[in-house]
């Protein structure tokens, strides 16, 4: 596969011409993406995120597919009652802010403050996150349907108001956890709503924990995050050093690049969807225009991609953690791997809200994935060493 990727890169046009629409169009005219948007993996409709909440929109979408894949009782009930499965992203975002505040107070703001462009101090904790955040907070606080929780009208203002509370605590050295969290919850209640202690769903009353654990029946420990970098010993767990890994989660399974790609392909080929943590900003990703993501030669440290060049691009900042999406299909077209990506920027972007991601992009720019452990081939799982 790596040889195929290298050939793709060499044959790609080298001139990008930032700002030159003709050269830009010529580049994409030479990228022959699949022309269809079909998949056998059940997934819910495209949504439009607000603010930097892609981590949660992608992971919630992944979990919705997991329910549709595994929970026959829920699928039957939805079909019988003509209901749609629509899990609340902002219920999780609410509790994410609570936990970020707890962390901010715990460390007394140390390492969580930076200067903005105006020279003012502000918290580094924004509205970003990663897939393990969603799993952790649902496990702790449960989940509700979209109909039971509000969506913010102005997510930027909500973040600014939360930051004001954090900075007030920092400036006044107020490290009373309960007090600061309560102040943040006042802001969240104003912009969202107070999380319901119970709610009605299809004629029955549930608490958020009951709905997640007993109705949706999530098996939290079955969702594994996988990465492929050389600073963690292969087949062990470790921390992926990313800004959005704000509580230093160290449970990423690390595997060699060839195994990493096999895991992704095997999962999608067997009907398991995959949550994808990826770069979004370099010039080979035209997410909302061409609806494609491929490697562009100007963004490569070497024509030949390998474990080493993947690592170098990560360490030198060519690969950055700035978007999470949901992979719902894998196809091989003209010998090239392509992955159908459900994005969270609405249906007016990309290809009706979807993007085709090519195999070279996955090899170099997909930092990590989340997948059900049963999707991973047993031979790889057998190599994993238990955590210390």
N, C-alpha and C positions, 0 to 999 in steps of 0.2 A: 504493500500500500504506500509506503513512504516513497518508493521509486516513482509510482504513478503521480503522487503529489508533486514531486520535483519536476516532472515533465510538464505538468500543468503550469507551474510557475514560469518555467523557461519560455513557454509558448505564449504567455500573457504579454500584452503590450506594455512596454516599460514607461511610456510617457503618460503621465496623469494630467499635468497641466492644471494645478489647483486654480479654480476660477474659470477655466476654459471649458465651456459647455460642450464644444465639439469634441475635444479630446476625451472628456469624461464620458460622453455618449459612445465614442468609439471603443473605449474600454469595455463598457457593458454590452455593446453589440457583439463582442467576441466571447462573452460568457453565456454559454447555452444551458440555461437552467431548465429543469423540468417544467412543462407547461400546464400541469394539472395541480389541483389542490385536493387530493383524495387520500384518505387513510382509513384503515380498518380499526385504528385505536380510538375508542370512544372518548370524546372530550367535549367540554362545554363551550358555549359561544365566546367569541372575542370580546374582551372588555377594554376599557380605557383607564389606565392608572392615573392617579393624581400625585404629583410630587415624586420623590425617589422611592416609591413603594413597589418597584418591579419585583424585588425579592419575594414579596408576599403574594403578589398577583400570580407570579409564575408557580410558586409552591402550592398555593391554594388551587390553581388550575391542575397541577400535578395530582393533588389529593382528590380533587373531584374525579379525575380519571381513574384513580385507584378505587374509589367507591363504585364507579360504574363498572369497573373490571371485576370486582370481588364480591360486592354485596348484592346478591340476587334479590333479597327481600326489599331493599330500598329501591332497586331498579323497577321491580314489579309494582311497588306502591306508587312510584312516580308515574309509571305508565298508566296505571288504573285511574289515578286521580288527575291525570294530565298536568302534572307538576314538573317544574324544572329544578334540577339540582343547582343551587346557587349559594355558595358559602360566602360568608361575610369576610372580606379582606380587612375592613377597618376595625372590626372587633379585635383582630390580632394586632393591628397597628396600635390600638389603644393600649394594650397590655405591653407591647414592645416599648412604648414610651415610659410606662411605669417602671419596667425593668432597667431601662437605660438611666432613668433618674436614680434608681437604687444603686446602680454601678457608679454613677457620678458622685454620689454621696459617700459610698464605701471607700473610694480612693481619694476623697476630698478634692476632687477636680484634678488631681495630679495626672499629667499626660492627656488630659481631656480638654485642654484649652489651647487655642491658637489665636493669632492675630489675623483679622480680615484685611481686605484691601484698604480700608479706612484707618488701619492701625488700631482698631478696637479689639479687645478680647472677646472671644465667643467660644462656645462649646464645640468640640469636634464631633460630638454625637449628633448626627443628623437623622433623617428619616430613612436612611439606607439600612440594609441588613442582608442576611443570607438564609438559605433554606432551613438550616438547623434552628434558626430563630422561630420560624413558623411552627415547626414540629414541637419545640420546647414549650412555647407559649400555649399551644393548643393542649398539650399534655397537662399543663399546670392550670389553665383557666377554662378549658373547654372551647366550644365553638357554637356559633348561632348562624341561622340562615341570613342571607342578605336582607330579607324583609324585616328582620328583627333588630337591625342596627343601622345607624345613620352614616352618611358619607359627608366629609367636610366640604363646605362651600369654598373655603380658601385654605388649602393645606399649607401654603407658605406662611400665612399669618399664624396658623396654629403652631408651626415649628418656631416661628419668631417669639411667640408668647411663651412657649415652653422654655426656650433658651433664656428668656428674660428671668424666669423663675430660677433656672440653674445659676445664672450669673449673679443674681441677688444672693443666693446661698453662698456662692464662692466669695463674693466681695465682703460678705458679713460673717464668713466662716461659720455659717449655720449648717452643721452636719447632723441635724436631727432628722433621721431618715423618714420617720412617719410624717413629720411636719412638711418636709419638702415634697414628698410624694403626694401628700394631700393637696398642696398648692398646684402641682402639675395636674392632678386629677380634676381640679376645678376648671383648669383650662381645657382639658380634654372633654369634660362634660359640656362645656359651653360650645365647643366646635363640633363635637360629635354628639354623644349622649352618655348618660350613666349606663354601664353595661347591665343588661337585664339579669335579675336573679333567676327568672324563669320566663318561658315564652310558650306560645301555642304553635304547634306544627301538625297540620292535618288532623285537627281535632283532639290532639293529646298535648299535655303539658310536660315540658322538659326543662331541666336546668342545663346550662351550657355544657357541663361535664357529662351529664347523662346523654346528651345528644351526640357528643363526640365519641364517647366510650361505648355506649350501649346501642345507639341507633346507627351511627355511621360506622362504628366498630373499627376505629383506627388501631393498628398495631404499631405503636410508635418506634419500637426497637427494630422494626423490619426495614426502616428507611435509612439507607447508608449513603454517606457522602464519599465520593471517590475522587482522587486527584492523581497527578503524575508529575512530580518534580523531584529533583535529586537531593534536596536538602532534608528530606525525610527518608529514612531507610525504606526500601521497597518492602511491601507486604507487612508494614507496621502502620500504626496510627500516629498522627501528629497534627500540629497546628499549621494551617495554611495562613501565612502572614499577609493579611489583607486589611485595609482600613475598615471595611465593613464587618470584619470579624472582631467586633468591639468587645466581646467578653472572652476572647482568646480560646475559642472552641478548639480542642485538640483531638477530635475523634475522626478526622479525615483518614480514610484508608488510602495509602499511596501505592501505586503500581507502575510498572514500566509502561512506556507509551503504547507499545503494541497491545498489551493487555487492556489498557485503558480504552483504546479504540474498539477492541473486541467486545468489551463489556457494553459499550454504547450500542454497537450494531446488534449484538445478540438480544439485548433488551427490546429494542424497537422491533426487531424481526419476529420476536415471540409475543408481541402484543403488550409489552410494558412500556409506558411512556417514561420520559426522563426530564427532570428539571435541570436546566443548564445555566451555569454561571459563566458569563462570557464577556469579552471585550465588546465594546459597542462603537467606539469612536474613531477607529482608524479608517484610512481611505479605502480599504477593501470592503467595507460594510456599507452598503447603500440600503439600509433597512426600510426606509419609508419611501424610497424612489424606485429603484430597480427591484426592491424586495429580495435582495440577495446579499450573502456575505461570503467573500472569497479572499484569499491572500493576494495582496498586491506586492509586486517585487520591490517597490520603494520602501516597504515597511519590513523587509526581511534582513536579518543579519547575515544570511547565507542562502544561496540558491537551493541547497539541499537541506531539507528539514529533518531533524532528528531529535532525540531526547536532549542533546546538548544545546541545539539552537532554540528549542522550546524553553529550556531553562534560562538561556542568555536573554531571550526576549522578555521573559518575566522579570528577571533581575534588573535589566536596564530600562524597564518601563515601557517597552513597546507593547507588551500585553498588560492591560490594566483591568481591574475588577469594576465594571461600571454598568452591567445590565444582566438581569436574569430573565430567562425565557423558558418555554415549555416545548420540548421536542415530541412530536406525535407521529413521526413516520421516518423510515429510512428506505431509500430507493437507490439502486445502481443504474445509472443512465450513461450509456456510451463508455462504460468502464469506470465511471467516477461515482464516488459515494456522495449522495445528497440527503439532507435532513430537513424535513418539513417542520418549521418552527411556528408555534402559536405565540404571537407577540401580544403586548398589552398596551398598544397605542391606538386602539380603535380600528374599525374596519375601513376607514378612509385612507389608511397608510399601507405601504407595502403592497402585497397582493391580497386584497380583501382582509387585511390584518395579519396575513401570514408572511413568512420569509423562507426562502430556500437557502440553507447553509451548506457549503461544500466541504468535502472531507479535509482539504488542506486547512481551512479555517478551524475546523474542530480540533485538528492535531496541534495547532499553534495557539489558538485564541480562546479555547474553552478551558477555563481554569479548573473547574470542578463540576461534578454532576451529583444529583441525588437520584437513587434508583431503589426499587424494592430488591432486597437481598436475594430473593429467589430468581431474579433475572440474571444473576452472575453465575458463570459456569462453575461447577463444583471444584474443578481443578484449581481455579484461582482462589476460591474461598478457602480451600485446604491449605494454601500457602500463608494465609494471614496469621500473624503471630498475635497471641492474646496481649492486651495492654498490660504494662507493668503495674 
